[in-house]
C-alpha cells in the first residue's frame, strides 16, 4: 500500500449515501481503470460496479464467480437459497418492476395519499437504517451466539427482514419521487 498504485479498497461505501451520490459513486467506480476491492451488502451496487465476486462460503472456503451479485446468485442459487426463496425473490423483483412501469405510465398528479407516503418514507428509511446498524453492531459481538443463541437467531432474522424492508422502501421512494416530478 505504500507504493502508489491503482488500487482502491472500499468497505461498505454505500452506507449513508443519498441516491444522487450513490449514482455518482457508481459512475466513478465503473470508469475507474485500477483494481477495486469492495465489501458491500448493497446487491445492486455490486451489480453496477464489480466484474468478479469472491464469495466467502465459510470454513475458510472462498469461491470466485465472474460477474456481479446477480450472476453469483444464479450460479450458486441452488446451494445458497432454497427454491422457494429464489422464486419469492424473483416474484418480488417482477412485482417491483411492474409497479415501476405502472408508475411511469401514470402521468396524473400524485394523490394526497401518495404525497403523504413520499413525505414519510425518508424517516422510515432512516429508521430502518438505524435498526440495521444496531442489529449489525449487536451481531458483531463474537460471544452473542454462545451466550444467547435465541437472541442471536432473533436478531439475525430481523436483520434480514429489515434489509428487505429497506430495499422495498427505497424502491417505493424512488417510484414516488419520479411520479412527483411529472
SEPA-573245 format. One record per residue (C-alpha): residue in one letter; residue number from 0; x, z, y. Coordinates in steps of 0.2 Angstrom, whole numbers. Layout:
BEGIN
[A NUM [X Z Y]];
...
***
This chain:
BEGIN
[X 0 [0 0 0]];
[X 1 [15 2 12]];
[X 2 [18 -17 11]];
[X 3 [6 -26 22]];
[X 4 [-4 -37 11]];
[X 5 [-21 -44 10]];
[X 6 [-30 -30 0]];
[X 7 [-45 -20 6]];
[X 8 [-51 -5 -4]];
[X 9 [-69 -1 1]];
[X 10 [-78 15 -6]];
[X 11 [-97 14 -3]];
[X 12 [-95 3 13]];
[X 13 [-114 0 15]];
[X 14 [-118 19 17]];
[X 15 [-126 22 34]];
[X 16 [-127 4 40]];
[X 17 [-142 -4 48]];
[X 18 [-147 -21 41]];
[X 19 [-138 -32 55]];
[X 20 [-122 -23 52]];
[X 21 [-124 -25 34]];
[X 22 [-126 -43 35]];
[X 23 [-111 -45 47]];
[X 24 [-100 -35 34]];
[X 25 [-106 -46 20]];
[X 26 [-102 -62 30]];
[X 27 [-85 -55 35]];
[X 28 [-81 -50 17]];
[X 29 [-87 -66 10]];
[X 30 [-75 -75 21]];
[X 31 [-60 -63 18]];
[X 32 [-46 -73 9]];
[X 33 [-37 -57 2]];
[X 34 [-42 -46 -13]];
[X 35 [-56 -34 -11]];
[X 36 [-59 -18 -22]];
[X 37 [-77 -12 -18]];
[X 38 [-85 3 -26]];
[X 39 [-104 2 -22]];
[X 40 [-121 7 -28]];
[X 41 [-129 -7 -17]];
[X 42 [-133 -21 -30]];
[X 43 [-137 -34 -18]];
[X 44 [-121 -31 -8]];
[X 45 [-111 -33 -23]];
[X 46 [-120 -49 -27]];
[X 47 [-116 -56 -10]];
[X 48 [-98 -51 -9]];
[X 49 [-89 -50 -26]];
[X 50 [-84 -63 -39]];
[X 51 [-79 -51 -53]];
[X 52 [-86 -34 -59]];
[X 53 [-76 -21 -68]];
[X 54 [-88 -10 -77]];
[X 55 [-83 7 -82]];
[X 56 [-93 10 -98]];
[X 57 [-87 27 -102]];
[X 58 [-74 35 -114]];
[X 59 [-60 25 -104]];
[X 60 [-68 8 -108]];
[X 61 [-68 -5 -94]];
[X 62 [-76 -22 -96]];
[X 63 [-73 -37 -85]];
[X 64 [-88 -48 -80]];
[X 65 [-86 -64 -69]];
[X 66 [-99 -65 -56]];
[X 67 [-109 -52 -46]];
[X 68 [-120 -37 -52]];
[X 69 [-135 -48 -57]];
[X 70 [-123 -58 -68]];
[X 71 [-116 -42 -76]];
[X 72 [-134 -36 -80]];
[X 73 [-138 -52 -88]];
[X 74 [-123 -52 -98]];
[X 75 [-125 -34 -103]];
[X 76 [-143 -31 -101]];
[X 77 [-147 -29 -119]];
[X 78 [-134 -15 -121]];
[X 79 [-137 -6 -104]];
[X 80 [-156 -7 -101]];
[X 81 [-170 -7 -114]];
[X 82 [-180 -22 -115]];
[X 83 [-195 -13 -106]];
[X 84 [-184 -8 -91]];
[X 85 [-177 -26 -89]];
[X 86 [-195 -33 -89]];
[X 87 [-200 -19 -77]];
[X 88 [-186 -23 -66]];
[X 89 [-189 -42 -66]];
[X 90 [-208 -39 -63]];
[X 91 [-203 -28 -48]];
[X 92 [-191 -42 -41]];
[X 93 [-205 -55 -44]];
[X 94 [-218 -44 -35]];
[X 95 [-206 -41 -20]];
[X 96 [-203 -60 -19]];
[X 97 [-221 -64 -20]];
[X 98 [-225 -51 -6]];
[X 99 [-211 -58 4]];
[X 100 [-219 -76 3]];
[X 101 [-236 -70 7]];
[X 102 [-230 -61 22]];
[X 103 [-220 -76 28]];
[X 104 [-236 -87 26]];
[X 105 [-246 -75 36]];
[X 106 [-244 -79 54]];
[X 107 [-258 -67 60]];
[X 108 [-254 -52 71]];
[X 109 [-250 -36 62]];
[X 110 [-264 -24 59]];
[X 111 [-264 -6 65]];
[X 112 [-260 0 48]];
[X 113 [-245 -12 46]];
[X 114 [-238 -7 63]];
[X 115 [-240 12 58]];
[X 116 [-231 9 42]];
[X 117 [-217 -1 51]];
[X 118 [-215 13 64]];
[X 119 [-214 27 50]];
[X 120 [-203 18 37]];
[X 121 [-187 22 46]];
[X 122 [-190 40 45]];
[X 123 [-195 38 26]];
[X 124 [-179 28 23]];
[X 125 [-168 41 32]];
[X 126 [-177 55 22]];
[X 127 [-173 46 5]];
[X 128 [-155 43 11]];
[X 129 [-153 61 14]];
[X 130 [-161 66 -3]];
[X 131 [-150 53 -12]];
[X 132 [-134 60 -3]];
[X 133 [-139 78 -8]];
[X 134 [-143 74 -26]];
[X 135 [-126 64 -27]];
[X 136 [-117 79 -20]];
[X 137 [-126 91 -32]];
[X 138 [-122 79 -47]];
[X 139 [-104 79 -41]];
[X 140 [-102 96 -47]];
[X 141 [-92 95 -64]];
[X 142 [-99 111 -70]];
[X 143 [-118 107 -67]];
[X 144 [-121 99 -84]];
[X 145 [-113 113 -94]];
[X 146 [-121 127 -84]];
[X 147 [-138 120 -82]];
[X 148 [-142 104 -92]];
[X 149 [-161 104 -87]];
[X 150 [-157 104 -69]];
[X 151 [-144 90 -71]];
[X 152 [-156 79 -81]];
[X 153 [-170 83 -67]];
[X 154 [-158 78 -53]];
[X 155 [-152 63 -62]];
[X 156 [-169 56 -65]];
[X 157 [-174 60 -47]];
[X 158 [-159 51 -41]];
[X 159 [-163 35 -50]];
[X 160 [-181 36 -43]];
[X 161 [-176 40 -26]];
[X 162 [-164 25 -26]];
[X 163 [-178 14 -32]];
[X 164 [-190 21 -19]];
[X 165 [-176 17 -5]];
[X 166 [-175 -1 -11]];
[X 167 [-193 -3 -10]];
[X 168 [-195 5 7]];
[X 169 [-180 -6 14]];
[X 170 [-188 -22 7]];
[X 171 [-205 -17 15]];
[X 172 [-197 -13 31]];
[X 173 [-189 -30 32]];
[X 174 [-205 -38 27]];
[X 175 [-215 -29 41]];
[X 176 [-201 -32 54]];
[X 177 [-201 -50 50]];
[X 178 [-220 -51 52]];
[X 179 [-220 -41 68]];
[X 180 [-208 -55 75]];
[X 181 [-222 -68 74]];
***
